[in-house]
Every structure is written in C-alpha cells, then in structure tokens.
Amino acid sequence: MKVVVNGEERTVDTVCTVANLAADLDVGPKGVAVAVNGEVVGRSAWAGRTLDEGDRVEVLGAMQGG
Amino acid sequence: MSEPASSFVCTDGPQATSSAHKAGAEPGGVADDTGSDDDGLVIGGVTFGSRLILGTGGAASLEVLEASLVAAGAEMATVALRRIDPATQGSILDVLTAAGVRLLPNTAGCFTARDAVRTAQLAREAFATDWVKLEVIGDDRTLLPDAVELLDAAEELVDDGFTVLAYTNDDLILARRLEDLGCAAVMPLGSPIGSGAGINNPYNLALITERLSVPVVLDAGVGTASDAALAMELGCDAVLLATAVTRAREPVRMAEAMRSAVAAGRLARRAGRIPVRRYALASTPTEGRAEWERDR
C-alpha cells in the first residue's frame, strides 16, 4: 500500500507499523519523532501503531537551528 | 531580575547613587565565568555555571559548531526538529551530546499555538526532554512573536508538564503573563532574530528584568560582544545567541568574545554601575591644589 512519508509517496507492506517504517528508513528510535496524520506517536507506541493506506507520516529528527 | 533598573536612568541627582547595588548572589555557589561567588543560573530547578546559551543555527560545519560550543563555555544549546534525512541523521545530536550540553529543542518556524505545541511534543519524543524554547512567529519578514498564539501555546505546554523557555517581545506585560502561566524563563528579544541590531529598547528590557522573578534571557538580536554585555548589565540572567557566533567571520573567536562579554556584563551588573550624569564629576580632589597668579 501507499503512504506519504515526509511529503513523498512511499510503498510499504500491507501490514506496516511505525516501527516497521522506521526500520525500513533505518532511523531512530533515538533522536527521532513520528507523527501520523498530525498525531504524535510516542516511541513506545511505534510497534503497535499500524499504518493505513494514504496515511501521512512525518518522520522528524534533529537539525541545527535556533 | 529583581534589581533596580535605575542604572538606565540619566540623572544628575544624588538620589540615583543607589542604582543597582543589590548584588544578586551570596557566596558559595558554583564556580563559573561570572565570579566564584556567583550562584549560577537556575532554570527549572537546573543550575548552570554558564550564562551563555548557544543556538546552533547557521554554523558552517559541525566541527566549527563543536569548537564554538567549547569556546563559548555553553552548557545548553538549541536544536530544531525537521524532516529527517537518513543520510545525515544524528550528527548534530552527536556533537551536542559529545559537548555535554543540555538540549533545548525549539519550535522555530511555528506560526500557531497548535503547531508549536505539536512540535514541542514531537521534540519531547525525539530528544527525551520536556524542555522547550517556545517560539511562535507572527510574521515571516520580521520573525516577531505572535503574542496571542504564544500565550495559548505556553499555557498548554506548561499544563502538559513542559519546562517552557518562552521567546517573546520586549513587552513587560506580556513577559509577566508568561511568568504567571508558569514559564521557567522568559526570553525577550533585543531586536529581530538574526538581525544583529543589538538591543533596540534597553528601557523595556530593563523593566522586564526588574519586574520578573523567573530568569530573563535575552534572546535574539545580539550582533557583537557589547550587545551581550549590555544585556547582562541591564539585568538579564543569561544571553541566548546563534547567528552572531555562527555567521561571524571567525565563529570560534566570536564565541570566546561572547563568553567574556556575558561574564563582564554580569560582573558589572553585580558591581553596581555609577549613575549617568549630565556634567562632569571630578575624580581628582581640588583641595590641596597649588595656587598661581591668574594669567588673565
């Protein structure tokens, strides 16, 4: 199925959790935060949060600023 | 904070001689740049020896940033949250961790309370800290804070258990509102972010430092060392700056200059400056002077 990750369409397995996606992207969990459709998904909830077709996922990390 | 702002008032009168006498700290605090008897800066129950907080935006490289952090003696540094690029993941975090500084995630680029709160919550997940530099911008040209959204966001974040350091306008009433909401520090601007224009309204800044009980941190506008020193002389508890160091021709040297300036300004504040006079006050006594025939 297709989801949108950081504004770009991405094909993932039909059953895909946030944890699966993070592993697929090879990021986190340290230093990484995820929101699905605007809702913050805490690190401890990554494994239990499955994605649906068309979900908009933001995967965020540290950048210089401020 | 909680010291008279009269050092800013220009007067010839003897009543001004009491300006800024009250050195804030008793002996026995942590040793630091600002004198061994300085109690240090306490924000949200955490004590910092350094009163210079470094923003990390604009650094040409992580190596320069790391050297700047060391030269500045900074114990806290800001970090932003942006879409991840797996290729560069973690590197800024690694630098800040290696430097041993406390992370202060910001909500830079947020224009609404909702956006800022969500960004803070994401930063809490990413960096495992409930500290946040709350920044809610109202205009993309001046980057000036949106007071209404800022107050909404501050209230929500404090209620959610965050330690909120609020970037704000140099407005006493707004600053007090932020304090009343439970912000751990209030951070008025000197002039717009990245402008290097210094402290546009020293009077306003002095009012804020005089009237607030929570730490006041000058945030934004510092261009060079004298700006940082002035902020401390006006009673600020600390200075937060980024661009002035990261975009200086020699960032590491400027970081060192800022460290000295903050320390000097703090010492001068605690020492109690003399009042400003319109006319001269002879520093050499006239008594005992030799007398000559007048020439004319």
Interface residues (C-beta under 8 A of the other chain):
Chain A: N6 G7 L25 D26 V27 K30 G31 V32 A33 V34 A35 G38 V40 G42 R43 E58 V59 L60 G61 A62 M63 Q64 G65 G66
Chain B: G55 T56 G57 G58 A59 L65 T78 V79 A80 L81 R82 R83 I84 D85 P86 Q89 G90 I92 L93 L96 L104 N106 A108 R118 Q121 L122 A123 R124 E125 A126 F127 K133 E135 A242
